[in-house]
Amino acid sequence: MTDRRPLLRAIFDAAIAAAHPDVVLAQHLRPAPKGRVICLAAGKGAAAMAAAAERYYLDELGLPPSRLTGIATTRHGHGVPTRRIRVVEAGHPVPDEAGLKGAADSLLLAQDAGPDDLLLVLLSGGGSANWIAPVEGVTFAQKQQVNRALLRSGAPIGEMNVVRKHLSRIKGGRLARAGRLADIVTLAISDVPHDDPSAIASGPTVPDPTTLADARALVAKYRLVVDDAVRAALDDPGNESCKPGDPAFARAHFELIARPKASLDAAIKLARDAGYEIIDLGADLEGEARSVAADHARLALQARAEGKRLAILSGGELTVTVRGPGRGGPNQEYALALAGLLRDTPDISALAADPDGADGGAGSATDPAGAMIDHTTFAKMKALGLDAQAHLDNNDATTFFEKTGDLVLTGPTLTNVNDVRVILVD
């Protein structure tokens, strides 16, 4: 039986390569201003984006080093060497003190920007957790509690960010307000379905169409347990985010430099070149991971019954409503659900992983990116007596795939578009 694992991994790696800062950033950078380039970056690709910006301004344009400064706040383990832009490694998915300091220092630099300066804001997925600046009256510990509650709620990323924006001094357009005297150019790698600028890193430099009332409704919808101070902050009109027409955006420009669709297209090309007929389910899927897996399993079984050689590919951000104490993330849970549904089909293989290199986990650089399954997985399930459903009920996909040896381990990839899922039917 042919081993499809190298092909699955190559398809995934093609998606990552299509969104790497070294590939996508330089062509979008602006000419040097009269004054300084002040670079503020946040997210899992922040350090790599900052390093690429340094090469452009210092090496290609010959900008004097004294005219380039900045801070890149990224996830622990995602730092790279830089020359002028300070790298801060911070907590993700739950913020930590380093992110608190990185956000505060970034706000100060933005406030220091003058009319001749370029405020270059480089965003990638993870920026919402990396830049943590609680509104007045909300403590850092209370903001961490909100983040934990959101992560366990099953809320999609867009809804999570609605709440985050209204509890922050940097999100929801407030960074643009801080740096409004300068030209503001935001270049972003999208990790959200439909590429909504106000959802990427919670939109620190763009208008926010959502309201405090929306945030309160989501707290109620997901029955989030939050402190009274958080509820009071969401009732305070002074914490409303910046809306279209705000003077903060008079000199602000926003541009997407990498989209999930481009990464999915790169993955599709590789699968097609390998001889597979393609079903492209799009780059914007949302929903509960196990439910989406059930839908995709039906497509795969139908193709198998019809004798097709088919690749089913999708992107998007799936969610997990956490009910058990186990370990995992949405990609591992998706793969675990597939393993239970496809365990008697040796000619179907699959991979589900996050192109940033981390799927769920505790914030370590060694967290798994996702998991893959094939006939060897099914054989190990039988040999070890593993019950996929029992692990699913416990939200414990990581333990399951540790036992089968099927975790996808990449380490930090230094970029972040949304997830990639591939099912191959031979």
Disulfide bonds with the S-S distance in Angstrom:
none
